[in-house]
Amino acid sequence: MEENYTLKYYKEGERNPKGTLNLEGATVLAEHQAHTKKDVGFEFQLEGARGDVFEMYADTDEARSAWMNTLTHVIAVADARAEFLRNKGITIKRKEDFQSMRSLEGGVEKTSP
């Protein structure tokens, strides 16, 4: 996770991220899903604010609980930060809002009240 509360995910063995998920507005779910893979182990889902669902797996129940608790906490912090910035009239520009994955200079834009 980066400072901007974005989770990057990777294809096994790859150095560059396969994609990113903004954790603001996301939800952690612990629902059993039907899988094409066997023995997926301890699963949970991460639903993004835009409705994308990512299936996540851990090796143990304890690891799953730790991941779920950590992600739930980070999401709460990201949501609180977003609320604070909205109340101050500040809009954060995110990489996923643009076709290009280039960073914005400064990353913060002040909006008119």
CNS distance restraints for C-alpha pairs under 8 A (distance, minus, plus):
assign (resid   1 and name CA) (resid   5 and name CA) 5.95 0.50 0.50
assign (resid   1 and name CA) (resid   6 and name CA) 5.33 0.50 0.50
assign (resid   1 and name CA) (resid   7 and name CA) 4.58 0.50 0.50
assign (resid   1 and name CA) (resid   8 and name CA) 6.48 0.50 0.50
assign (resid   2 and name CA) (resid   6 and name CA) 5.51 0.50 0.50
assign (resid   2 and name CA) (resid   7 and name CA) 6.88 0.50 0.50
assign (resid   5 and name CA) (resid  22 and name CA) 6.25 0.50 0.50
assign (resid   5 and name CA) (resid  23 and name CA) 5.61 0.50 0.50
assign (resid   5 and name CA) (resid  24 and name CA) 6.97 0.50 0.50
assign (resid   5 and name CA) (resid  74 and name CA) 7.27 0.50 0.50
assign (resid   5 and name CA) (resid  75 and name CA) 7.71 0.50 0.50
assign (resid   5 and name CA) (resid  78 and name CA) 6.14 0.50 0.50
assign (resid   6 and name CA) (resid  20 and name CA) 6.43 0.50 0.50
assign (resid   6 and name CA) (resid  21 and name CA) 5.55 0.50 0.50
assign (resid   6 and name CA) (resid  22 and name CA) 4.42 0.50 0.50
assign (resid   6 and name CA) (resid  23 and name CA) 5.60 0.50 0.50
assign (resid   7 and name CA) (resid  20 and name CA) 5.54 0.50 0.50
assign (resid   7 and name CA) (resid  21 and name CA) 5.14 0.50 0.50
assign (resid   7 and name CA) (resid  22 and name CA) 6.35 0.50 0.50
assign (resid   7 and name CA) (resid  23 and name CA) 6.75 0.50 0.50
assign (resid   8 and name CA) (resid  17 and name CA) 6.04 0.50 0.50
assign (resid   8 and name CA) (resid  18 and name CA) 7.62 0.50 0.50
assign (resid   8 and name CA) (resid  19 and name CA) 5.95 0.50 0.50
assign (resid   8 and name CA) (resid  20 and name CA) 4.36 0.50 0.50
assign (resid   8 and name CA) (resid  21 and name CA) 6.45 0.50 0.50
assign (resid   9 and name CA) (resid  17 and name CA) 5.51 0.50 0.50
assign (resid   9 and name CA) (resid  18 and name CA) 5.81 0.50 0.50
assign (resid   9 and name CA) (resid  19 and name CA) 5.65 0.50 0.50
assign (resid   9 and name CA) (resid  20 and name CA) 6.10 0.50 0.50
assign (resid  10 and name CA) (resid  14 and name CA) 6.42 0.50 0.50
assign (resid  10 and name CA) (resid  15 and name CA) 7.39 0.50 0.50
assign (resid  10 and name CA) (resid  16 and name CA) 6.80 0.50 0.50
assign (resid  10 and name CA) (resid  17 and name CA) 4.58 0.50 0.50
assign (resid  10 and name CA) (resid  18 and name CA) 4.87 0.50 0.50
assign (resid  10 and name CA) (resid  19 and name CA) 7.05 0.50 0.50
assign (resid  11 and name CA) (resid  17 and name CA) 7.22 0.50 0.50
assign (resid  11 and name CA) (resid  18 and name CA) 6.06 0.50 0.50
assign (resid  21 and name CA) (resid  48 and name CA) 6.75 0.50 0.50
assign (resid  22 and name CA) (resid  26 and name CA) 7.48 0.50 0.50
assign (resid  22 and name CA) (resid  48 and name CA) 7.03 0.50 0.50
assign (resid  22 and name CA) (resid  49 and name CA) 7.89 0.50 0.50
assign (resid  23 and name CA) (resid  48 and name CA) 6.76 0.50 0.50
assign (resid  23 and name CA) (resid  49 and name CA) 7.77 0.50 0.50
assign (resid  23 and name CA) (resid  74 and name CA) 7.55 0.50 0.50
assign (resid  23 and name CA) (resid  75 and name CA) 5.48 0.50 0.50
assign (resid  23 and name CA) (resid  78 and name CA) 6.73 0.50 0.50
assign (resid  24 and name CA) (resid  48 and name CA) 7.97 0.50 0.50
assign (resid  24 and name CA) (resid  49 and name CA) 7.04 0.50 0.50
assign (resid  24 and name CA) (resid  75 and name CA) 5.75 0.50 0.50
assign (resid  24 and name CA) (resid  76 and name CA) 7.90 0.50 0.50
assign (resid  24 and name CA) (resid  78 and name CA) 5.06 0.50 0.50
assign (resid  24 and name CA) (resid  79 and name CA) 5.22 0.50 0.50
assign (resid  24 and name CA) (resid  82 and name CA) 7.40 0.50 0.50
assign (resid  25 and name CA) (resid  48 and name CA) 6.66 0.50 0.50
assign (resid  25 and name CA) (resid  49 and name CA) 4.76 0.50 0.50
assign (resid  25 and name CA) (resid  75 and name CA) 6.92 0.50 0.50
assign (resid  25 and name CA) (resid  78 and name CA) 7.85 0.50 0.50
assign (resid  25 and name CA) (resid  79 and name CA) 6.19 0.50 0.50
assign (resid  26 and name CA) (resid  46 and name CA) 6.87 0.50 0.50
assign (resid  26 and name CA) (resid  47 and name CA) 5.44 0.50 0.50
assign (resid  26 and name CA) (resid  48 and name CA) 4.30 0.50 0.50
assign (resid  26 and name CA) (resid  49 and name CA) 4.92 0.50 0.50
assign (resid  26 and name CA) (resid  75 and name CA) 6.44 0.50 0.50
assign (resid  27 and name CA) (resid  46 and name CA) 5.79 0.50 0.50
assign (resid  27 and name CA) (resid  47 and name CA) 5.10 0.50 0.50
assign (resid  27 and name CA) (resid  48 and name CA) 6.53 0.50 0.50
assign (resid  27 and name CA) (resid  49 and name CA) 7.67 0.50 0.50
assign (resid  27 and name CA) (resid  72 and name CA) 7.36 0.50 0.50
assign (resid  27 and name CA) (resid  75 and name CA) 7.57 0.50 0.50
assign (resid  28 and name CA) (resid  44 and name CA) 7.35 0.50 0.50
assign (resid  28 and name CA) (resid  45 and name CA) 5.90 0.50 0.50
assign (resid  28 and name CA) (resid  46 and name CA) 4.74 0.50 0.50
assign (resid  28 and name CA) (resid  47 and name CA) 6.39 0.50 0.50
assign (resid  28 and name CA) (resid  68 and name CA) 6.54 0.50 0.50
assign (resid  28 and name CA) (resid  71 and name CA) 7.23 0.50 0.50
assign (resid  28 and name CA) (resid  72 and name CA) 6.36 0.50 0.50
assign (resid  29 and name CA) (resid  44 and name CA) 5.82 0.50 0.50
assign (resid  29 and name CA) (resid  45 and name CA) 4.97 0.50 0.50
assign (resid  29 and name CA) (resid  46 and name CA) 6.18 0.50 0.50
assign (resid  29 and name CA) (resid  47 and name CA) 7.43 0.50 0.50
assign (resid  30 and name CA) (resid  43 and name CA) 7.11 0.50 0.50
assign (resid  30 and name CA) (resid  44 and name CA) 4.57 0.50 0.50
assign (resid  30 and name CA) (resid  45 and name CA) 6.17 0.50 0.50
assign (resid  31 and name CA) (resid  43 and name CA) 7.81 0.50 0.50
assign (resid  31 and name CA) (resid  44 and name CA) 6.27 0.50 0.50
assign (resid  31 and name CA) (resid  45 and name CA) 7.16 0.50 0.50
assign (resid  32 and name CA) (resid  43 and name CA) 7.27 0.50 0.50
assign (resid  32 and name CA) (resid  44 and name CA) 7.58 0.50 0.50
assign (resid  35 and name CA) (resid  40 and name CA) 7.88 0.50 0.50
assign (resid  40 and name CA) (resid  57 and name CA) 6.81 0.50 0.50
assign (resid  41 and name CA) (resid  57 and name CA) 6.58 0.50 0.50
assign (resid  41 and name CA) (resid  58 and name CA) 6.69 0.50 0.50
assign (resid  41 and name CA) (resid  59 and name CA) 6.39 0.50 0.50
assign (resid  41 and name CA) (resid  60 and name CA) 7.38 0.50 0.50
assign (resid  42 and name CA) (resid  57 and name CA) 5.47 0.50 0.50
assign (resid  42 and name CA) (resid  58 and name CA) 5.18 0.50 0.50
assign (resid  42 and name CA) (resid  59 and name CA) 6.35 0.50 0.50
assign (resid  42 and name CA) (resid  60 and name CA) 6.11 0.50 0.50
assign (resid  42 and name CA) (resid  61 and name CA) 5.88 0.50 0.50
assign (resid  42 and name CA) (resid  64 and name CA) 6.26 0.50 0.50
assign (resid  43 and name CA) (resid  55 and name CA) 6.98 0.50 0.50
assign (resid  43 and name CA) (resid  56 and name CA) 5.58 0.50 0.50
assign (resid  43 and name CA) (resid  57 and name CA) 4.38 0.50 0.50
assign (resid  43 and name CA) (resid  58 and name CA) 6.35 0.50 0.50
assign (resid  43 and name CA) (resid  64 and name CA) 7.10 0.50 0.50
assign (resid  44 and name CA) (resid  55 and name CA) 6.08 0.50 0.50
assign (resid  44 and name CA) (resid  56 and name CA) 5.30 0.50 0.50
assign (resid  44 and name CA) (resid  57 and name CA) 6.40 0.50 0.50
assign (resid  44 and name CA) (resid  64 and name CA) 7.43 0.50 0.50
assign (resid  44 and name CA) (resid  68 and name CA) 7.74 0.50 0.50
assign (resid  45 and name CA) (resid  53 and name CA) 6.45 0.50 0.50
assign (resid  45 and name CA) (resid  54 and name CA) 5.50 0.50 0.50
assign (resid  45 and name CA) (resid  55 and name CA) 4.60 0.50 0.50
assign (resid  45 and name CA) (resid  56 and name CA) 5.64 0.50 0.50
assign (resid  46 and name CA) (resid  53 and name CA) 5.71 0.50 0.50
assign (resid  46 and name CA) (resid  54 and name CA) 5.11 0.50 0.50
assign (resid  46 and name CA) (resid  55 and name CA) 6.54 0.50 0.50
assign (resid  46 and name CA) (resid  56 and name CA) 7.25 0.50 0.50
assign (resid  47 and name CA) (resid  51 and name CA) 5.94 0.50 0.50
assign (resid  47 and name CA) (resid  52 and name CA) 5.58 0.50 0.50
assign (resid  47 and name CA) (resid  53 and name CA) 4.35 0.50 0.50
assign (resid  47 and name CA) (resid  54 and name CA) 6.26 0.50 0.50
assign (resid  48 and name CA) (resid  52 and name CA) 5.20 0.50 0.50
assign (resid  48 and name CA) (resid  53 and name CA) 6.38 0.50 0.50
assign (resid  57 and name CA) (resid  64 and name CA) 7.17 0.50 0.50
assign (resid  58 and name CA) (resid  63 and name CA) 5.81 0.50 0.50
assign (resid  58 and name CA) (resid  64 and name CA) 5.17 0.50 0.50
assign (resid  59 and name CA) (resid  63 and name CA) 6.58 0.50 0.50
assign (resid  59 and name CA) (resid  64 and name CA) 7.51 0.50 0.50
assign (resid  60 and name CA) (resid  64 and name CA) 6.27 0.50 0.50
assign (resid  61 and name CA) (resid  65 and name CA) 6.17 0.50 0.50
assign (resid  62 and name CA) (resid  66 and name CA) 6.19 0.50 0.50
assign (resid  63 and name CA) (resid  67 and name CA) 6.15 0.50 0.50
assign (resid  64 and name CA) (resid  68 and name CA) 6.06 0.50 0.50
assign (resid  65 and name CA) (resid  69 and name CA) 5.97 0.50 0.50
assign (resid  66 and name CA) (resid  70 and name CA) 6.01 0.50 0.50
assign (resid  67 and name CA) (resid  71 and name CA) 5.99 0.50 0.50
assign (resid  68 and name CA) (resid  72 and name CA) 5.95 0.50 0.50
assign (resid  69 and name CA) (resid  73 and name CA) 6.18 0.50 0.50
assign (resid  70 and name CA) (resid  74 and name CA) 6.20 0.50 0.50
assign (resid  71 and name CA) (resid  75 and name CA) 5.98 0.50 0.50
assign (resid  72 and name CA) (resid  76 and name CA) 6.23 0.50 0.50
assign (resid  73 and name CA) (resid  77 and name CA) 6.32 0.50 0.50
assign (resid  74 and name CA) (resid  78 and name CA) 6.08 0.50 0.50
assign (resid  75 and name CA) (resid  79 and name CA) 6.01 0.50 0.50
assign (resid  76 and name CA) (resid  80 and name CA) 6.10 0.50 0.50
assign (resid  77 and name CA) (resid  81 and name CA) 6.05 0.50 0.50
assign (resid  78 and name CA) (resid  82 and name CA) 6.13 0.50 0.50
assign (resid  79 and name CA) (resid  83 and name CA) 6.18 0.50 0.50
assign (resid  80 and name CA) (resid  84 and name CA) 6.13 0.50 0.50
assign (resid  81 and name CA) (resid  85 and name CA) 6.16 0.50 0.50
assign (resid  82 and name CA) (resid  86 and name CA) 6.05 0.50 0.50
assign (resid  83 and name CA) (resid  87 and name CA) 6.15 0.50 0.50
assign (resid  84 and name CA) (resid  88 and name CA) 6.40 0.50 0.50
assign (resid  85 and name CA) (resid  89 and name CA) 6.21 0.50 0.50
assign (resid  85 and name CA) (resid  90 and name CA) 5.07 0.50 0.50
assign (resid  85 and name CA) (resid  91 and name CA) 6.89 0.50 0.50
assign (resid  86 and name CA) (resid  90 and name CA) 5.55 0.50 0.50
assign (resid  86 and name CA) (resid  91 and name CA) 6.64 0.50 0.50
assign (resid  89 and name CA) (resid 110 and name CA) 6.37 0.50 0.50
assign (resid  89 and name CA) (resid 111 and name CA) 5.61 0.50 0.50
assign (resid  89 and name CA) (resid 112 and name CA) 7.04 0.50 0.50
assign (resid  89 and name CA) (resid 113 and name CA) 6.43 0.50 0.50
assign (resid  90 and name CA) (resid 108 and name CA) 7.01 0.50 0.50
assign (resid  90 and name CA) (resid 109 and name CA) 6.09 0.50 0.50
assign (resid  90 and name CA) (resid 110 and name CA) 4.73 0.50 0.50
assign (resid  90 and name CA) (resid 111 and name CA) 5.85 0.50 0.50
assign (resid  91 and name CA) (resid 108 and name CA) 6.19 0.50 0.50
assign (resid  91 and name CA) (resid 109 and name CA) 5.38 0.50 0.50
assign (resid  91 and name CA) (resid 110 and name CA) 6.14 0.50 0.50
assign (resid  91 and name CA) (resid 111 and name CA) 6.59 0.50 0.50
assign (resid  92 and name CA) (resid 107 and name CA) 6.26 0.50 0.50
assign (resid  92 and name CA) (resid 108 and name CA) 4.93 0.50 0.50
assign (resid  92 and name CA) (resid 109 and name CA) 6.30 0.50 0.50
assign (resid  93 and name CA) (resid  97 and name CA) 7.12 0.50 0.50
assign (resid  93 and name CA) (resid 104 and name CA) 7.35 0.50 0.50
assign (resid  93 and name CA) (resid 107 and name CA) 5.66 0.50 0.50
assign (resid  93 and name CA) (resid 108 and name CA) 6.20 0.50 0.50
assign (resid  93 and name CA) (resid 109 and name CA) 7.17 0.50 0.50
assign (resid  94 and name CA) (resid  98 and name CA) 7.48 0.50 0.50
assign (resid  94 and name CA) (resid 104 and name CA) 7.98 0.50 0.50
assign (resid  94 and name CA) (resid 107 and name CA) 7.42 0.50 0.50
assign (resid  95 and name CA) (resid 100 and name CA) 7.38 0.50 0.50
assign (resid  95 and name CA) (resid 101 and name CA) 5.54 0.50 0.50
assign (resid  95 and name CA) (resid 102 and name CA) 6.84 0.50 0.50
assign (resid  95 and name CA) (resid 103 and name CA) 6.33 0.50 0.50
assign (resid  95 and name CA) (resid 104 and name CA) 7.62 0.50 0.50
assign (resid  96 and name CA) (resid 101 and name CA) 7.08 0.50 0.50
assign (resid 103 and name CA) (resid 107 and name CA) 7.34 0.50 0.50
